[in-house]
Amino acid sequence: MKKIKLDCALAYTLTEIMVVVIILGVIASIALPRFGRSMDNIRNEEAQNVLTIIYQAQKSYFHDFGTYATTLAQLDVEFGTIKNFTGLTVNNQTTSPSCGGSTLPFYAKLDSADGSYSLYATDEGVICAPCTGTACIKLGFPTY
């Protein structure tokens, strides 16, 4: 019986495998931070929606009563459980967060679950504090 000799390689070399692993590592290092920011934006969208609802309810309440509400019950608004934020505060614009010497009256506030920043409903829209905190800048919120 005659033996047939195969000239082609049947496996990948260690170098080829290492090149593929390095390429996958580079792709992952680019994609994962963007994925994390996308998840943060989705979480913040929930808070923005709640703050927008409260802002609109505060304006309506002021139109009806000539003053702003101090409790959520006064506003008669409903929304589901807020998953990624805590400490919902309804404010009648008598209290202002201060940052760098400036103050800005607000209608409502939510704190991030990790406590690194807060979102405020103001006449200028939803803003983020603390001041120029990196969390706020990364998320694309205007700061004051």
N, C-alpha and C positions, 0 to 999 in steps of 0.2 A: 504494500500500500504506500502511496506517495503522500508525503507531508506537505501541507501548504503553509507557506510563511506569510504572516500578515505584517504589512509595513505601517499600518496606521495605528496611532495611539488610541487606547480605549479609555483613558482617564485624563482629568485635568491636572496640570502641574500645580505645585504649591504656589508658585508665583502667580499663576492665573487666578487662583482662588483668593489670594491676598489682594490682588488688584480689585477684584469684584467687591470684597469686603470693604476696602477703603472707599470705593465709589459709593457704596450704600451708606457708609458712615457720613460722608460729605453731604449726601442728599438728606439724610435724617437730621443733620445739624442745621441745615437750612430750613427744613419743613417744620420741625417741632416748635421753635419759637413762634412762628406764624400761627400754628395751630393753637398754641396757648393764648395768644392775643385774641384770636377769633373767639375762643371760649369765654374770655373776659368780656369781650364786646357783647356776646349773647347774654351773659349774666347781667351786664349793665343795662341792656335794653329793657329788661324786666323792671328795673328800678326807675328808669326814665319814664316808662309808661305809667307807673304808679304816681310818680311826682307830677307828671303832666295832668293826670286825672285830678289830683289834689289842687294843683294850680288853678285849673279851670273851675273847680268847685269853690275855691276861695274867692275867685273873681265874682262868681254868681252869688255867693253868700254876701259879699260886700255890696253888691248891687241891691240885694234884698234888705239888708239890715244896717248898712252904713259902717260896718266894722268887719274885721276878719275873724274867722273862727279860731278857737284855741284848742279844740279837740276834734278828733276824727268823727265822733258821733254827731257833732253839729253839722258836719258837711253832708251827711247822708250819702256816702259813696260806698261802693262795694267793689272789691277785687279779691282775687285768691290769695293764698298764702305766699308771702314773699320768701323765696328760698335762699337767696344768696346775700341778703341784707338784713340788718337788725336795727332796732332803735328808731322806728318811725316816729318822727316828731312833727306835729302840726304846730305852726307858729303864726302869730298875727302880725308879723313884721315889726314887733317891738324888740326882738332879740336879733342880733346880727353876729355872724361869725367874723372874727377879726383876723386879718392876715397882713403882715407887713405894714401895720398902721391904718389900713383902710377897713371899713366895715360895709357890709352889704345886707340889707334886710332880706329875709327869706320867708317863704310860705310853708315849706315842708323840708324835712331832712331825712336821709337814710344813711346809715353807716354800713360800710362793707363788712362782711362776716369776719374777716381777719383784722378789722380795725385800722387798716392802713390808710383809708381815705373815706370821705363822706361826699354824698351828692346832695345838692341843694336845689330846690325849685325857686327861682327868682324871676323878676321881670325880664331879665336878659336870657332866660332859658334855664336849662339844667347846667349847673356849674359844679366843679369839683374842688375840693380842698383836701389836704393842706396845701396852701399856697402853690408853690411850684414843685410839689411832690412828684417824684418820678412815676408813681403809679398813675397819677392824673395825666401826665404828659404822654405816657405810653398808650393810654386808652383814648387819647385824642380829645379829651375834654378841655374846654376853656378853663383857665384858672384865673384867679384875681389876686 
